Amino acid sequence: MLSNMLAEVVKRENPTVYDLYTRFRKHGMDRAANPDDLKPFEEMKKLAFDVSPIDNLGVMKTFSIALNLVNAAEVNHRMRLVREAERDALHHVGPLPNVEDSVRGTMEILMETDNVDPDKIFEKLTTQKCEIVLTAHPTEVNRKTMLLKCKWVDLVKPTVQKEAAGGNAVIESVLWDAVPSYLRKLDAQCRVTLGKKLPVDCAPIKFASWIGGDRDGNPNCTPEVTLEVATHQRLRAAKMFLHD
């Protein structure tokens, strides 16, 4: 349904891009349905060979929006499954989602099905390390106004400093509050399920960043730029702690 709605918007804006988008999508779906059949892929290559640069831009933007719409649908479907699982498991309690692939679900399955000792689960949980690395690649954002912005494109390549500022924005607007909130819920879940609270120095999630230090992939990322980015990040971190 979302894909059809997008196609109707594109059809009104640019019939040529609409025709190309629908043909590429059909070939792609045929290819996905039968990976051993090379004909759809060959048809896609022939079609792409004659596409003009401006139409190519329109097709790429349309597919980018389509993928974001798919992501939005998957997020909503995931949340619906979580709510259904919570509704059907009235005898289970805890702040984290009661689904099989969550921390809460994993702990309960290990204890109830596999008879794993709670102390062993707690030991593994408090000693594991998960490092999330931030990159300068665009972050997936799902917005209701996405279709209204399909004409916009940034033709200016961002500097390393601007990429770093974008990474800082993600930390400040999302991770700064979301990670402590999750750890508080994890601590509460451990108290309920395992009978223990997380140690004060427990840090199961850590963050690193390639932004400003990608010496292999970006020729503009010089030692001086890396020092500038790292210094700015330290200043931002100090200000965030001061405000807290």
DOKEGU-956598 format. One record per atom (N, C-alpha, C): residue in one letter; residue number from 0; x, y, z. Coordinates in steps of 0.05 Angstrom, whole numbers, padded with zeros to 5 digits. Layout:
a	NUM	X	Y	Z
...
***
This chain:
m	0	00017	-00024	00000
m	0	00000	00000	00000
m	0	00017	00025	00000
l	1	00038	00026	00017
l	1	00055	00049	00018
l	1	00070	00053	-00008
s	2	00079	00031	-00020
s	2	00093	00033	-00045
s	2	00074	00044	-00067
n	3	00049	00036	-00067
n	3	00030	00046	-00087
n	3	00024	00075	-00082
m	4	00022	00084	-00057
m	4	00018	00112	-00051
m	4	00041	00129	-00061
l	5	00066	00119	-00056
l	5	00089	00133	-00066
l	5	00089	00135	-00096
a	6	00082	00113	-00109
a	6	00082	00112	-00139
a	6	00062	00133	-00150
e	7	00039	00136	-00136
e	7	00019	00155	-00146
e	7	00030	00184	-00143
v	8	00044	00190	-00121
v	8	00056	00216	-00118
v	8	00076	00222	-00139
v	9	00094	00202	-00144
v	9	00115	00205	-00164
v	9	00102	00208	-00192
k	10	00081	00194	-00197
k	10	00067	00195	-00223
k	10	00057	00223	-00229
r	11	00046	00236	-00209
r	11	00037	00263	-00213
r	11	00060	00283	-00216
e	12	00082	00278	-00202
e	12	00105	00296	-00204
e	12	00121	00293	-00229
n	13	00126	00268	-00237
n	13	00143	00262	-00260
n	13	00136	00235	-00271
p	14	00119	00234	-00292
p	14	00111	00209	-00304
p	14	00134	00192	-00314
t	15	00155	00205	-00324
t	15	00178	00190	-00334
t	15	00192	00174	-00312
v	16	00197	00188	-00289
v	16	00209	00175	-00266
v	16	00191	00153	-00256
y	17	00165	00158	-00256
y	17	00145	00138	-00247
y	17	00148	00112	-00264
d	18	00149	00116	-00290
d	18	00151	00093	-00308
d	18	00177	00077	-00303
l	19	00199	00092	-00300
l	19	00225	00078	-00294
l	19	00224	00064	-00267
y	20	00213	00077	-00247
y	20	00212	00066	-00220
y	20	00196	00040	-00220
t	21	00173	00040	-00233
t	21	00156	00016	-00232
t	21	00169	-00006	-00248
r	22	00182	00000	-00270
r	22	00196	-00021	-00286
r	22	00219	-00032	-00271
f	23	00235	-00015	-00258
f	23	00258	-00025	-00242
f	23	00248	-00042	-00219
r	24	00226	-00033	-00206
r	24	00216	-00048	-00184
r	24	00206	-00076	-00192
k	25	00192	-00077	-00215
k	25	00182	-00102	-00225
k	25	00205	-00122	-00231
h	26	00226	-00111	-00245
h	26	00249	-00129	-00251
h	26	00263	-00138	-00225
g	27	00264	-00120	-00205
g	27	00276	-00127	-00180
g	27	00261	-00149	-00165
m	28	00234	-00146	-00166
m	28	00217	-00166	-00152
m	28	00219	-00193	-00167
d	29	00220	-00192	-00193
d	29	00223	-00217	-00208
d	29	00250	-00230	-00202
r	30	00270	-00214	-00200
r	30	00297	-00224	-00193
r	30	00297	-00237	-00165
a	31	00284	-00223	-00146
a	31	00284	-00233	-00119
a	31	00268	-00259	-00117
a	32	00246	-00261	-00133
a	32	00229	-00285	-00132
a	32	00243	-00309	-00144
n	33	00262	-00304	-00163
n	33	00276	-00327	-00176
n	33	00305	-00318	-00180
p	34	00322	-00320	-00160
p	34	00350	-00311	-00162
p	34	00366	-00325	-00185
d	35	00358	-00349	-00192
d	35	00373	-00363	-00213
d	35	00366	-00353	-00241
d	36	00345	-00338	-00244
d	36	00337	-00327	-00270
d	36	00352	-00301	-00275
l	37	00369	-00300	-00294
l	37	00385	-00276	-00300
l	37	00371	-00256	-00318
k	38	00349	-00264	-00329
k	38	00335	-00246	-00348
k	38	00327	-00219	-00335
p	39	00314	-00220	-00311
p	39	00307	-00194	-00299
p	39	00331	-00175	-00295
f	40	00353	-00187	-00287
f	40	00377	-00171	-00282
f	40	00387	-00159	-00308
e	41	00387	-00174	-00329
e	41	00396	-00164	-00355
e	41	00377	-00142	-00364
e	42	00352	-00145	-00359
e	42	00332	-00124	-00367
e	42	00337	-00099	-00351
m	43	00344	-00102	-00326
m	43	00351	-00078	-00309
m	43	00375	-00064	-00320
k	44	00395	-00078	-00328
k	44	00420	-00066	-00339
k	44	00414	-00051	-00364
k	45	00397	-00063	-00382
k	45	00390	-00049	-00407
k	45	00375	-00024	-00401
l	46	00356	-00025	-00382
l	46	00340	-00002	-00375
l	46	00357	00020	-00363
a	47	00376	00013	-00347
a	47	00393	00033	-00333
a	47	00412	00046	-00353
f	48	00419	00033	-00374
f	48	00439	00043	-00393
f	48	00429	00068	-00407
d	49	00403	00071	-00411
d	49	00392	00093	-00426
d	49	00379	00114	-00409
v	50	00381	00112	-00383
v	50	00369	00132	-00365
v	50	00386	00157	-00364
s	51	00374	00180	-00366
s	51	00388	00205	-00365
s	51	00397	00211	-00336
p	52	00417	00228	-00332
p	52	00425	00234	-00304
p	52	00403	00246	-00287
i	53	00387	00264	-00298
i	53	00365	00276	-00282
i	53	00344	00255	-00275
d	54	00337	00237	-00294
d	54	00318	00216	-00287
d	54	00330	00196	-00268
n	55	00356	00191	-00271
n	55	00370	00173	-00253
n	55	00368	00183	-00224
l	56	00371	00209	-00221
l	56	00369	00221	-00194
l	56	00341	00217	-00183
g	57	00321	00222	-00200
g	57	00293	00218	-00191
g	57	00287	00190	-00183
v	58	00297	00170	-00198
v	58	00292	00142	-00192
v	58	00306	00135	-00166
m	59	00331	00144	-00162
m	59	00345	00137	-00137
m	59	00331	00149	-00113
k	60	00322	00174	-00115
k	60	00307	00187	-00093
k	60	00281	00172	-00087
t	61	00268	00162	-00108
t	61	00243	00148	-00104
t	61	00248	00121	-00089
f	62	00269	00107	-00097
f	62	00275	00082	-00084
f	62	00284	00087	-00055
s	63	00299	00109	-00051
s	63	00307	00115	-00024
s	63	00283	00120	-00006
i	64	00264	00135	-00016
i	64	00240	00140	00000
i	64	00224	00114	00004
a	65	00223	00097	-00016
a	65	00209	00072	-00014
a	65	00221	00055	00008
l	66	00247	00054	00009
l	66	00261	00038	00030
l	66	00255	00049	00058
n	67	00255	00076	00060
n	67	00248	00088	00086
n	67	00220	00081	00094
l	68	00201	00081	00075
l	68	00174	00073	00081
l	68	00172	00044	00091
v	69	00188	00027	00078
v	69	00189	-00001	00087
v	69	00199	-00003	00115
n	70	00220	00013	00121
n	70	00231	00013	00149
n	70	00210	00022	00169
a	71	00195	00043	00161
a	71	00174	00053	00179
a	71	00153	00032	00184
a	72	00145	00018	00163
a	72	00125	-00004	00166
a	72	00135	-00026	00184
e	73	00161	-00033	00180
e	73	00172	-00055	00197
e	73	00174	-00047	00226
v	74	00180	-00021	00231
v	74	00181	-00012	00259
v	74	00154	-00014	00272
n	75	00133	-00005	00258
n	75	00106	-00006	00269
n	75	00097	-00035	00272
h	76	00104	-00052	00254
h	76	00097	-00081	00256
h	76	00111	-00093	00280
r	77	00136	-00086	00284
r	77	00151	-00096	00307
r	77	00138	-00087	00333
m	78	00130	-00062	00335
m	78	00118	-00053	00359
m	78	00091	-00066	00364
r	79	00077	-00073	00343
r	79	00051	-00087	00346
r	79	00056	-00115	00357
l	80	00077	-00128	00348
l	80	00083	-00155	00358
l	80	00091	-00154	00388
v	81	00106	-00133	00395
v	81	00113	-00130	00423
v	81	00089	-00126	00441
r	82	00070	-00109	00432
r	82	00046	-00104	00448
r	82	00029	-00130	00450
e	83	00028	-00146	00429
e	83	00013	-00171	00430
e	83	00026	-00190	00449
a	84	00053	-00191	00449
a	84	00067	-00209	00467
a	84	00063	-00201	00496
e	85	00063	-00175	00502
e	85	00058	-00165	00529
e	85	00030	-00172	00538
r	86	00011	-00170	00520
r	86	-00017	-00175	00527
r	86	-00021	-00205	00533
d	87	-00007	-00222	00519
d	87	-00012	-00251	00522
d	87	00005	-00263	00544
a	88	00023	-00248	00556
a	88	00040	-00259	00577
a	88	00035	-00244	00603
l	89	00012	-00248	00614
l	89	00004	-00232	00638
l	89	00019	-00241	00663
h	90	00029	-00266	00663
h	90	00043	-00275	00687
h	90	00072	-00267	00688
h	91	00082	-00254	00666
h	91	00109	-00244	00666
h	91	00109	-00214	00672
v	92	00129	-00205	00686
v	92	00131	-00177	00693
v	92	00158	-00167	00686
g	93	00161	-00141	00681
g	93	00187	-00129	00676
g	93	00184	-00106	00657
p	94	00203	-00087	00657
p	94	00201	-00063	00640
p	94	00209	-00068	00611
l	95	00224	-00089	00605
l	95	00233	-00094	00578
l	95	00213	-00111	00563
p	96	00212	-00109	00536
p	96	00193	-00124	00520
p	96	00195	-00154	00525
n	97	00172	-00167	00527
n	97	00172	-00196	00531
n	97	00170	-00211	00504
v	98	00191	-00209	00488
v	98	00193	-00223	00463
v	98	00218	-00240	00463
e	99	00218	-00260	00446
e	99	00239	-00280	00447
e	99	00267	-00269	00442
d	100	00270	-00249	00424
d	100	00296	-00239	00418
d	100	00304	-00214	00434
s	101	00290	-00209	00456
s	101	00298	-00187	00474
s	101	00314	-00198	00497
v	102	00326	-00181	00513
v	102	00341	-00190	00536
v	102	00323	-00203	00556
r	103	00300	-00192	00560
r	103	00280	-00204	00579
r	103	00271	-00231	00570
g	104	00264	-00233	00544
g	104	00255	-00259	00534
g	104	00277	-00280	00535
t	105	00302	-00271	00528
t	105	00324	-00290	00529
t	105	00329	-00301	00557
m	106	00329	-00283	00577
m	106	00333	-00292	00604
m	106	00312	-00312	00613
e	107	00287	-00306	00607
e	107	00265	-00323	00616
e	107	00266	-00350	00602
i	108	00273	-00350	00576
i	108	00275	-00375	00561
i	108	00297	-00392	00572
l	109	00320	-00380	00577
l	109	00343	-00395	00588
l	109	00337	-00407	00615
m	110	00322	-00393	00632
m	110	00316	-00403	00658
m	110	00293	-00423	00658
e	111	00272	-00418	00643
e	111	00249	-00436	00643
e	111	00252	-00460	00625
t	112	00264	-00457	00602
t	112	00267	-00479	00583
t	112	00293	-00494	00586
d	113	00315	-00479	00588
d	113	00341	-00492	00589
d	113	00352	-00496	00617
n	114	00337	-00487	00637
n	114	00345	-00490	00665
n	114	00373	-00479	00671
v	115	00380	-00456	00659
v	115	00405	-00443	00664
v	115	00404	-00428	00690
d	116	00426	-00430	00706
d	116	00427	-00417	00732
d	116	00426	-00387	00729
p	117	00410	-00372	00744
p	117	00408	-00343	00742
p	117	00435	-00329	00747
d	118	00451	-00340	00764
d	118	00477	-00328	00770
d	118	00495	-00329	00745
k	119	00493	-00350	00730
k	119	00509	-00352	00706
k	119	00500	-00332	00685
i	120	00474	-00329	00682
i	120	00463	-00309	00664
i	120	00473	-00281	00672
f	121	00471	-00275	00698
f	121	00479	-00249	00708
f	121	00509	-00244	00703
e	122	00525	-00264	00706
e	122	00554	-00261	00701
e	122	00560	-00255	00672
k	123	00547	-00269	00654
k	123	00551	-00264	00626
k	123	00541	-00237	00618
l	124	00518	-00229	00629
l	124	00506	-00203	00622
l	124	00524	-00180	00631
t	125	00536	-00182	00654
t	125	00552	-00160	00665
t	125	00580	-00159	00654
t	126	00589	-00181	00641
t	126	00616	-00181	00631
t	126	00617	-00178	00600
q	127	00594	-00179	00587
q	127	00594	-00176	00558
q	127	00599	-00148	00550
k	128	00609	-00144	00526
k	128	00615	-00117	00516
k	128	00603	-00114	00488
c	129	00587	-00094	00485
c	129	00575	-00088	00459
c	129	00584	-00059	00451
e	130	00600	-00058	00430
e	130	00610	-00032	00421
e	130	00595	-00023	00395
i	131	00582	-00001	00396
i	131	00568	00010	00373
i	131	00585	00032	00361
v	132	00591	00030	00335
v	132	00609	00049	00322
v	132	00592	00068	00305
l	133	00595	00093	00309
l	133	00581	00113	00294
l	133	00597	00119	00268
t	134	00583	00123	00246
t	134	00596	00130	00221
t	134	00583	00155	00210
a	135	00595	00165	00188
a	135	00585	00189	00176
a	135	00563	00184	00156
h	136	00555	00159	00153
h	136	00534	00152	00133
h	136	00508	00163	00143
p	137	00490	00172	00125
p	137	00464	00184	00134
p	137	00448	00164	00151
t	138	00437	00175	00172
t	138	00421	00160	00190
t	138	00393	00157	00179
e	139	00381	00133	00181
e	139	00354	00128	00171
e	139	00334	00143	00189
v	140	00319	00160	00177
v	140	00299	00176	00192
v	140	00272	00172	00178
n	141	00252	00165	00194
n	141	00225	00162	00183
n	141	00208	00186	00191
r	142	00199	00201	00173
r	142	00183	00225	00178
r	142	00157	00224	00162
k	143	00136	00236	00174
k	143	00110	00237	00159
k	143	00112	00256	00135
t	144	00130	00276	00137
t	144	00133	00295	00115
t	144	00152	00286	00093
m	145	00160	00261	00093
m	145	00180	00252	00074
m	145	00172	00256	00045
l	146	00146	00249	00040
l	146	00137	00251	00012
l	146	00137	00280	00002
l	147	00134	00299	00021
l	147	00134	00327	00013
l	147	00162	00337	00007
k	148	00182	00322	00015
k	148	00210	00331	00012
k	148	00224	00316	-00010
c	149	00209	00302	-00028
c	149	00222	00285	-00048
c	149	00237	00302	-00069
k	150	00232	00328	-00070
k	150	00246	00345	-00089
k	150	00273	00355	-00079
w	151	00278	00351	-00053
w	151	00302	00363	-00041
w	151	00325	00343	-00044
v	152	00349	00354	-00050
v	152	00373	00338	-00050
v	152	00397	00356	-00045
d	153	00415	00347	-00028
d	153	00439	00363	-00021
d	153	00461	00357	-00042
l	154	00467	00378	-00057
l	154	00487	00375	-00078
l	154	00515	00381	-00069
v	155	00518	00391	-00044
v	155	00544	00398	-00033
v	155	00553	00377	-00014
k	156	00577	00366	-00019
k	156	00588	00346	-00002
k	156	00595	00357	00025
p	157	00586	00346	00047
p	157	00591	00357	00073
p	157	00621	00354	00081
t	158	00630	00373	00097
t	158	00658	00371	00107
t	158	00659	00350	00130
v	159	00683	00343	00137
v	159	00686	00324	00160
v	159	00674	00336	00185
q	160	00678	00362	00188
q	160	00668	00376	00212
q	160	00637	00375	00213
k	161	00624	00378	00190
k	161	00595	00376	00189
k	161	00586	00348	00194
e	162	00600	00328	00184
e	162	00593	00300	00189
e	162	00595	00295	00219
a	163	00616	00305	00232
a	163	00619	00302	00261
a	163	00597	00315	00276
a	164	00589	00339	00267
a	164	00566	00353	00280
a	164	00541	00336	00278
g	165	00537	00323	00255
g	165	00513	00305	00252
g	165	00514	00282	00271
g	166	00538	00270	00275
g	166	00541	00249	00294
g	166	00536	00258	00323
n	167	00546	00282	00329
n	167	00541	00293	00356
n	167	00511	00298	00360
a	168	00497	00306	00339
a	168	00468	00311	00342
a	168	00454	00285	00349
v	169	00462	00262	00337
v	169	00450	00237	00343
v	169	00454	00229	00373
i	170	00479	00234	00382
i	170	00485	00228	00410
i	170	00469	00245	00429
e	171	00468	00271	00423
e	171	00455	00290	00441
e	171	00425	00287	00441
s	172	00413	00282	00418
s	172	00384	00282	00415
s	172	00371	00254	00420
v	173	00387	00233	00418
v	173	00376	00206	00421
v	173	00391	00190	00442
l	174	00417	00185	00437
l	174	00432	00165	00454
l	174	00435	00175	00482
w	175	00438	00201	00486
w	175	00444	00212	00512
w	175	00422	00205	00532
d	176	00397	00204	00523
d	176	00375	00197	00541
d	176	00367	00168	00537
a	177	00369	00157	00513
a	177	00359	00130	00508
a	177	00376	00108	00521
v	178	00402	00111	00521
v	178	00419	00091	00532
v	178	00416	00089	00563
p	179	00418	00111	00577
p	179	00413	00109	00606
p	179	00385	00098	00613
s	180	00365	00106	00597
s	180	00338	00096	00601
s	180	00337	00065	00598
y	181	00351	00055	00577
y	181	00351	00026	00573
y	181	00366	00012	00596
l	182	00388	00024	00605
l	182	00404	00011	00626
l	182	00388	00011	00652
r	183	00372	00031	00657
r	183	00355	00031	00681
r	183	00334	00009	00679
k	184	00323	00005	00655
k	184	00303	-00016	00651
k	184	00317	-00044	00653
l	185	00341	-00046	00643
l	185	00356	-00071	00645
l	185	00362	-00077	00674
d	186	00369	-00057	00690
d	186	00374	-00061	00718
d	186	00349	-00071	00732
a	187	00326	-00058	00726
a	187	00301	-00066	00738
a	187	00294	-00095	00730
q	188	00299	-00102	00705
q	188	00293	-00129	00695
q	188	00310	-00149	00709
c	189	00335	-00143	00714
c	189	00353	-00161	00728
c	189	00344	-00165	00757
r	190	00334	-00144	00770
r	190	00324	-00147	00797
r	190	00299	-00166	00797
v	191	00282	-00163	00777
v	191	00257	-00179	00777
v	191	00263	-00208	00769
t	192	00279	-00212	00748
t	192	00283	-00238	00737
t	192	00305	-00254	00750
l	193	00328	-00240	00756
l	193	00351	-00253	00766
l	193	00356	-00248	00796
g	194	00341	-00229	00808
g	194	00344	-00224	00836
g	194	00369	-00208	00843
k	195	00382	-00195	00823
k	195	00406	-00179	00828
k	195	00404	-00153	00812
k	196	00417	-00133	00823
k	196	00419	-00107	00809
k	196	00445	-00105	00794
l	197	00446	-00089	00773
l	197	00471	-00085	00758
l	197	00491	-00070	00775
p	198	00517	-00078	00774
p	198	00537	-00062	00788
p	198	00539	-00034	00777
v	199	00547	-00016	00794
v	199	00549	00012	00786
v	199	00568	00016	00763
d	200	00590	00001	00762
d	200	00610	00004	00741
d	200	00604	-00014	00716
c	201	00580	-00026	00715
c	201	00574	-00043	00692
c	201	00567	-00025	00668
a	202	00581	-00031	00645
a	202	00577	-00016	00621
a	202	00574	-00035	00597
p	203	00552	-00048	00594
p	203	00549	-00068	00573
p	203	00548	-00056	00545
i	204	00543	-00030	00543
i	204	00542	-00016	00517
i	204	00563	00006	00517
k	205	00580	00006	00497
k	205	00599	00027	00493
k	205	00597	00038	00464
f	206	00607	00062	00461
f	206	00605	00075	00435
f	206	00633	00083	00425
a	207	00636	00081	00399
a	207	00661	00090	00386
a	207	00652	00106	00361
s	208	00671	00119	00347
s	208	00663	00135	00324
s	208	00686	00135	00304
w	209	00678	00131	00279
w	209	00696	00134	00256
w	209	00697	00163	00246
i	210	00677	00178	00253
i	210	00674	00205	00243
i	210	00698	00223	00251
g	211	00712	00233	00232
g	211	00735	00250	00238
g	211	00761	00234	00240
g	212	00759	00208	00238
g	212	00784	00192	00240
g	212	00786	00171	00218
d	213	00770	00173	00197
d	213	00770	00154	00176
d	213	00793	00161	00156
r	214	00817	00154	00164
r	214	00840	00162	00149
r	214	00842	00147	00122
d	215	00830	00123	00121
d	215	00832	00107	00096
d	215	00811	00116	00075
g	216	00788	00124	00084
g	216	00766	00129	00065
g	216	00761	00157	00057
n	217	00773	00177	00071
n	217	00767	00205	00066
n	217	00793	00221	00064
p	218	00801	00230	00041
p	218	00826	00245	00039
p	218	00826	00271	00053
n	219	00802	00282	00059
n	219	00800	00307	00074
n	219	00803	00304	00104
c	220	00805	00279	00113
c	220	00807	00273	00141
c	220	00837	00272	00149
t	221	00848	00295	00154
t	221	00876	00298	00161
t	221	00879	00296	00191
p	222	00904	00293	00201
p	222	00909	00293	00231
p	222	00898	00319	00244
e	223	00901	00341	00230
e	223	00891	00367	00242
e	223	00861	00366	00244
v	224	00847	00355	00224
v	224	00818	00353	00225
v	224	00809	00334	00247
t	225	00823	00312	00250
t	225	00817	00293	00271
t	225	00819	00306	00299
l	226	00841	00321	00303
l	226	00845	00335	00328
l	226	00822	00355	00333
e	227	00815	00370	00312
e	227	00793	00389	00315
e	227	00767	00376	00322
v	228	00760	00354	00309
v	228	00735	00339	00314
v	228	00735	00328	00343
a	229	00758	00316	00351
a	229	00759	00303	00377
a	229	00757	00325	00399
t	230	00770	00348	00395
t	230	00768	00369	00414
t	230	00740	00380	00417
h	231	00726	00383	00394
h	231	00699	00393	00395
h	231	00680	00373	00409
q	232	00685	00347	00404
q	232	00668	00326	00417
q	232	00673	00326	00447
r	233	00697	00330	00456
r	233	00702	00332	00484
r	233	00688	00356	00497
l	234	00689	00378	00483
l	234	00675	00402	00493
l	234	00645	00397	00495
r	235	00634	00385	00474
r	235	00605	00379	00474
r	235	00598	00360	00497
a	236	00615	00340	00502
a	236	00610	00321	00523
a	236	00611	00335	00550
a	237	00630	00353	00554
a	237	00632	00368	00579
a	237	00607	00385	00584
k	238	00597	00397	00562
k	238	00573	00414	00565
k	238	00549	00397	00572
m	239	00547	00373	00560
m	239	00524	00356	00566
m	239	00525	00347	00595
f	240	00548	00340	00605
f	240	00551	00332	00633
f	240	00544	00356	00651
l	241	00553	00380	00643
l	241	00547	00404	00660
l	241	00517	00409	00661
h	242	00503	00406	00639
h	242	00475	00410	00639
h	242	00459	00390	00655
d	243	00471	00365	00657
d	243	00458	00345	00673
d	243	00462	00350	00703
***
